[in-house]
Amino acid sequence: MGYRGKVAEREKARELRASGMTLLDIATELGVSKSSVSVWVRDVAFTPSKRRYGPRTRPNKLMQRKLDEIAWAGAQGLRRVGSLSEREFLVAGAALYAGEGGKGERMVVFANSDERLIGFFIAWLRHFFDVDESRLRLQVYLHEGLDLDAAFAFWCGVTEIPRSQLYKPYRAVPNPSIRIAKHVHGCARVVYNCTRTHREVMGIVNALLICDAFSGVAQLAEQMTVNH
């Protein structure tokens, strides 16, 4: 359905998450996959329902203040960003690719461990470019000892790329001296092997980086300083 698909379910999922429902409960309530819910509510501050707390597990004042501030910041962010227009969606995707995308020739490549960014990118790619779905590929990077089948199911759900189009996964050997925390679903790498599309993407990225918006922002900031 693309990035704007299932808008009603997404908004309802965010409401339920904010009220303290678990991902599984929300998925069951809405009749959608748990991986979709995870993408939709990733930035929603989560405080488990009060009935789950015992007398010794209630958040203390400092933690509650932190949770309240996170919830406030999340609400402010939603208010400031609002709904993206067609042009804003295009520009946001270009900025994302400028920072995280592959710059080499021949193929469009985007890798990240955050399913929200992967979901945003793949929706952006499908929306603005003529994508041949059969040429999309997905590769999973996952530490040894973690559930590979679960990671495959998760990332295929996020990208809507069929499992038959997965590259051989890369299994990293954990090194506790370097990193302790591991992403349970690993990192996903989306590949679209098309030179023309890559050139189109980089054309938009380059246009973004040389546009006059930066001077406009600087002038606005200077004006605000003078007015205050």
C-alpha positions in Angstrom: 0.0 0.0 0.0 3.0 2.3 0.2 4.0 4.6 3.0 0.6 6.2 3.4 -1.3 2.8 3.4 -3.5 1.8 6.3 -3.6 5.3 7.7 -6.6 4.6 10.0 -5.0 1.4 11.4 -1.7 3.3 12.0 -3.3 6.1 13.9 -5.4 3.7 16.0 -2.2 1.7 16.7 -0.5 4.8 18.0 -3.4 5.6 20.3 -3.5 2.1 21.7 0.3 2.1 22.2 0.1 5.5 24.1 -2.5 4.0 26.3 -0.1 1.2 27.4 -1.1 -1.7 25.1 1.6 -4.2 24.0 2.6 -4.7 20.4 1.0 -8.1 20.3 -2.3 -6.9 21.8 -2.5 -4.0 19.3 -1.8 -6.4 16.4 -4.5 -8.7 17.6 -6.9 -5.8 18.1 -6.4 -4.4 14.6 -5.9 -7.6 12.7 -2.5 -6.7 11.4 1.1 -8.0 11.8 3.1 -7.3 14.9 6.0 -6.1 12.6 3.7 -3.5 11.1 2.6 -2.3 14.5 6.3 -2.1 15.6 7.0 0.3 12.6 3.9 2.5 13.2 4.5 3.0 17.0 8.3 3.0 17.3 8.4 6.7 18.3 5.4 6.6 20.7 6.4 6.8 24.3 5.3 3.6 26.0 4.2 3.2 29.6 2.7 -0.2 30.4 -0.8 -0.1 31.6 -1.0 0.8 35.3 -2.7 -2.5 36.1 0.6 -4.2 35.2 2.5 -2.5 37.9 2.9 -3.9 41.4 3.5 -1.7 44.5 7.3 -2.0 44.0 7.4 -1.5 40.2 5.7 1.9 39.8 7.9 4.4 38.0 9.5 6.9 40.4 9.2 10.6 40.0 12.3 11.0 38.0 11.3 8.3 35.5 7.7 9.6 35.3 9.1 13.1 34.5 11.3 11.5 31.8 8.3 9.7 30.3 6.1 12.8 30.4 8.8 14.8 28.7 9.2 12.1 26.0 5.5 12.0 25.4 5.4 15.9 25.2 8.3 15.9 22.7 6.6 13.3 20.6 3.4 15.2 20.5 5.2 18.4 19.6 7.1 16.6 16.9 3.9 15.3 15.4 2.3 18.7 15.5 5.3 20.4 13.9 5.7 17.9 11.1 2.1 17.1 10.4 1.3 15.3 7.1 3.9 15.4 4.4 3.0 16.9 1.0 4.2 15.2 -2.1 7.2 17.5 -2.4 8.0 17.2 1.3 8.0 13.4 1.0 10.3 13.6 -2.0 12.7 15.9 -0.2 12.7 13.9 3.0 13.5 10.8 1.1 16.3 12.5 -0.8 17.8 13.8 2.5 17.6 10.3 4.0 19.4 8.8 1.0 22.0 11.5 1.0 23.0 10.4 4.5 22.5 6.7 4.5 22.2 5.5 0.9 24.8 4.0 -1.4 26.5 6.5 -3.7 28.2 4.0 -6.1 27.1 3.4 -9.7 24.6 0.8 -11.0 22.4 0.2 -8.0 20.2 1.9 -5.3 21.3 0.6 -1.9 20.0 1.6 1.6 20.9 -0.2 4.8 19.8 0.4 8.4 18.8 -1.4 11.6 15.8 1.0 12.2 12.7 -0.5 10.6 11.1 3.0 10.4 13.9 4.2 8.1 13.8 1.1 6.0 10.0 1.3 5.7 10.2 5.0 4.8 12.9 4.5 2.2 11.2 1.6 0.4 7.9 3.5 0.3 9.7 6.5 -1.0 11.4 4.5 -3.7 8.2 2.8 -4.8 6.2 6.1 -4.8 8.6 8.3 -6.9 10.3 5.8 -9.2 9.1 3.1 -11.6 10.2 0.1 -9.6 10.3 -3.4 -11.1 9.5 -5.4 -8.0 11.2 -8.5 -9.3 14.6 -6.6 -9.2 14.3 -5.7 -5.5 16.6 -7.6 -3.2 16.9 -7.8 0.6 19.9 -8.9 2.7 19.9 -9.3 6.4 22.9 -8.8 8.7 22.4 -10.7 11.9 24.7 -11.8 14.8 25.2 -15.5 15.2 22.9 -16.9 17.9 20.0 -14.8 17.0 16.8 -16.1 15.2 17.4 -15.8 11.5 13.9 -17.0 10.5 12.3 -14.4 12.7 14.6 -11.7 11.2 13.7 -12.7 7.7 10.0 -12.6 8.6 10.4 -9.2 10.2 12.2 -7.5 7.4 10.1 -9.1 4.7 7.1 -7.7 6.5 8.6 -4.2 6.7 9.7 -4.1 3.1 7.0 -6.3 1.5 9.8 -7.9 -0.5 9.1 -11.7 -0.9 11.4 -14.1 0.9 12.4 -15.6 -2.5 14.2 -12.3 -3.3 16.6 -12.4 -0.2 20.3 -12.5 -0.6 22.3 -14.9 1.5 22.4 -13.5 5.0 25.6 -12.2 6.7 26.1 -13.7 10.1 28.4 -11.6 12.3 30.4 -13.2 15.1 29.6 -11.3 18.4 32.6 -9.6 20.0 31.8 -8.6 23.6 34.9 -6.4 23.8 33.5 -4.2 21.0 29.7 -4.4 21.3 27.4 -5.9 23.9 24.0 -4.8 22.6 22.7 -6.5 19.5 19.7 -5.7 17.4 17.4 -8.7 17.7 16.4 -8.4 14.0 19.8 -7.3 12.8 20.3 -4.8 10.0 18.5 -4.8 6.6 20.1 -3.9 3.3 17.7 -3.1 0.5 19.2 -3.3 -3.1 17.6 -2.2 -6.3 19.8 -3.0 -9.2 19.0 -0.3 -11.8 21.6 2.2 -13.0 18.9 4.6 -14.4 17.0 4.7 -11.1 20.3 5.3 -9.2 21.1 8.2 -11.4 17.6 9.7 -10.9 18.0 9.3 -7.1 21.4 11.0 -7.1 20.1 13.8 -9.3 17.5 14.6 -6.7 20.0 14.3 -3.9 22.4 16.7 -5.7 19.6 19.1 -6.4 18.8 19.1 -2.7 22.4 19.8 -1.7 22.9 22.7 -4.0 19.5 24.4 -3.6 19.2 27.9 -2.1 17.3 26.7 1.0 20.4 27.0 3.1 20.8 30.7 2.4 17.1 31.2 3.0 17.3 29.5 6.4 20.3 31.6 7.3 18.5 34.8 6.4 15.4 33.8 8.4 17.6 33.0 11.4 19.3 36.4 11.1 16.0 38.2 10.8 14.6 36.5 13.9 17.8 37.5 15.8 17.3 41.1 14.8 13.6 41.1 15.8 14.4 39.8 19.2 
